[in-house]
């Protein structure tokens, strides 16, 4: 855990909040990698740049809206938090869903192929997810349940994980912090694997849309499993099934479309439309 990153340049010390720094870095790296992939795949850069930038701007809006939807009591007590400019108080999938909607609309307006664009930006999205979750790990948020596994992480005293354990009577007398699942790092690894899966499919010249759908199905399935290892937010007002249901729906939708696009009939139809 390292909530503050420090850099020494000469005789000056610069301090940066690790969480917000990694969030901004994720946006910058994701945008840069997306444009690099677009250039490699021969897409019109200026139109891709506009689409990708709009998606980046839509992400925190969607993330805040879903967070407010799932934490109604918190936002009812302090409505100003809905428009706050700080980089916490976000729900990841809310940001992704709104970004996808904005991306789809932008592609229609800018005359970009939606499936090809989705595939192009998927590796960059996976890397961005990894960077964001490293920021969560450094800040000590989004931590996991207690574990005896050898890779369990012990956060320092006074951390969110420690306070949570104290409220549950764990280590109360000796003030010992128990190891927990590093769910943030699990998700960072899942993001990298999603990017790698997308790149592998792109290199195999999979049909347009395949890389995106496969990465979505993989990441939704991972989130479904990781959900049960992660401590839920204390301010959540949604039913326990809400997030598992959301992940399951995204997985089923992505996998269903993927399978439909790879039926013998669909493959035959596509092959007949290819130029000779």
N, C-alpha and C positions, 0 to 999 in steps of 0.2 A: 504494500500500500504506500503510495506516494502522492498525496493530494496536491502537493505543490512541486512544480518542476523549477529548478534554479539553473541559471546559466551565468557563469562568470566571464566577463569580457574585460580584460585589463584589470582596473581597480573598481569596476562596477558590477553589481549583482542584480540580475534580472530574475524576477519570480513570476511564474505563470501557473494558473490553476490547471491541473492536469486534465480534468474532465472537459472543460471548455476548450482547452488547447487541442485535445484529440478530436473533439467534435468539429472544430473549424478545419483541422488538418484532414479529417475524413472527407469533408465536403470538397476541399481543394484537390486532394488526391483523386477522389472519385471523378470529379469533373475533368481533370487532366487526363486520367487514364481512359475515360470515355471518349474524349476527343482523339486521343492517340489511336484507339481501336477503330474509330470512325475513319480516320485517315488511312489506316492499313486496309480497311475493307472498301475503300473507294466511295464513301458517302460524302455528300456536300457539307463541308465543315461548318460554314456559317449557319446553315439551317439546323444542323445537329447541335451546335453551340447554343442557339436560342432555345431549342427544345430541352436540352440538358439543364440549362440555367433555370428555366421555368420549373423544372422538376425539383431542382435543389431548393428553390425558394418555396415550393409547395410543401416540402417535407416537414419543416417545423410547424407549419400551420396544421397539417393533418395530424401530426403527432400530438400537438397541444389539444386539438379538438377531441381526439379519442381519450386522452388523459382526463379531460374535463368530464367526458361522458361516463368514465369508469370511476370517477372520484367526485361525485356530485356534492357531497356534504362539504368537502374541503373547499371547492370553488364557490359554493353557496355562502360560506363564511367569509371568503375573501375573493370576490369577483374580479378584483384587479389582477389576480394571478393569471387570468385567462389571456391578458394582453401583455403580461410581463415579458421583458426582453432577455431574461436570463436563460441559460441553456439547459436547465433542468425542468422537470415537470412535463416529460414527453412520453408518449407511448409509441414504440417503434413501428408497429404494424399500421397504426393510423397514418404515420408519415409516409410509409411505403404505398399504402392504398391510394392516398390522395396524389402522390407523385405519379403513380401509374395512370390514374385518371387524367391528370394534367398532361402527361406524356402522350397518351392516346389522342387527346384533343389537339395537342400541338402538332402531332404527326399528320393529322387530318388536314389542319390548316396549312402546314408547311409542305404538304405533299411528300412526306417521307413514308417509307414502307414500315408499318407498325411492327411487324414481326422481326424484320431485319434490325430495326432500331433496338428492340427489346433484347435481342441476342447480343448486339454490339455493346450495350451498356451493362449487361449482367456481370461480366468479370470485374468491372470497376465497382459495382455495387457490393460484391462480395468482399473486396478489399476494404471498402469504406466501413462495412459492418464490423470487420475485424478491428479496425482502428478505433471505432466508437466503443467497442466492448473492452478494449485495452484501457481506454479512458475510464470506463466504469470500474474496472479492476483497480486502477491506481487510486480512484476516489473512494473505493470501498463500498460502493452501492451495488444493488442487484446481486447480492451475495446468495450463496446456497445454504441448504440445510446442513446440519452437523453430519460428519462422516468419519469413519475409521480408516478409510482408504489411505494408502501411503502418500498420495498426492494432495491430500486435504491441505487447505491453506489456513494458517492462523493469523487473523487480523489483529492489530494492536489493541490494547485496552482503550476504551472510550470510542472505538469505532462503532459503526452501525451494527455490525455483526455481534460485537460484544454486548452492546446495549440490548439487542434483541434476545440474546441468550440470558442476560440477567433478568429480563422481564418474564422469561420462561423458567426461572429458577435453576439455570444451568451454570455451574461454577460460581454460585452466589457467595459461598463462604471463603473460598480461596482466590476469588477474582481471577480465575484462570479462564482464558479464552480457548474454546474448543475449536478444533479444525472443522472447516466447512468445505462443501463442494465449491471449487472455483468456477461457478457457472458462467461468469463473464468470459473466462478463457475458453471454456467449452464452446461458447457461441462464437468467439473470435476464430477458433479453429474451424467451426462449421462454415463461417463466412469464407474463409480461405478455400475450403473444400468445394463450396458452391462455385467460386470463381474458377477453380481448377477443372471442375466438371464442365462448366460452360466452355472454357478454352478447349478442352479435349473434344467436345462435340463440334465446336466450330472448325477445328482442324480436320475433323473427319467429314466436313461438308454436310453435316446433318441438315435436314430441311429447316427452312426459316421458322423460328419460334420454338424449336426443340430445345435449344440450350437454355432459353429463358424458362420454359415450362419445367424442365428437368431440375433446374436450380431452385425454382419455387417449391416444387414438390419435396425436394430434399430438405430445404431449410424449414419448411412448415412441419415436416415430420420430426426434424430435430427439435424444434421449439416445443412440440407436443411432449417429447420425452424430457427435455430440459425443464419444462414447466414444473414437473413434479420433484425436481431437485432444488428448485429455487424458492427462497422465502417470498411469499406474496407481499405486495405492498400493504402497509398498515391502513392506508386511507381508501382502499378499494371498496366500492359499494355495489359492485356487480356480483351476480351469483358466481359460485365457484366454477361452474361449467362454462362461463363466458369465454375465457381465453382458450381453454382446450377445445371448445366448440369452434372458435374462430380458426384455430390452427388446422383442425380436422377438415373444416370446410374448404380452406385454401388448398390443403393437400389433395382432397378428393377432386376439387375442380381442376387443379393443374394436371394431376395424373389422368383424370378422365379425358380431358382435351388432348393430352399427349397420346394416350392410347387410341383415341378416335382418329387422330391424324396419322397413325401408323398401322391402321388396319390394311389388309391386302387391297381392299377396294380403293382406299385413299391413296395408297402408294401407286397403284396402277393408274389412277386418274392423274396424279402429278407427273408420272413418267410420260403420259400421252401428251401433256402440254409442253414438254421440253422441246426446244428446237432441235432439229436433226442436223 
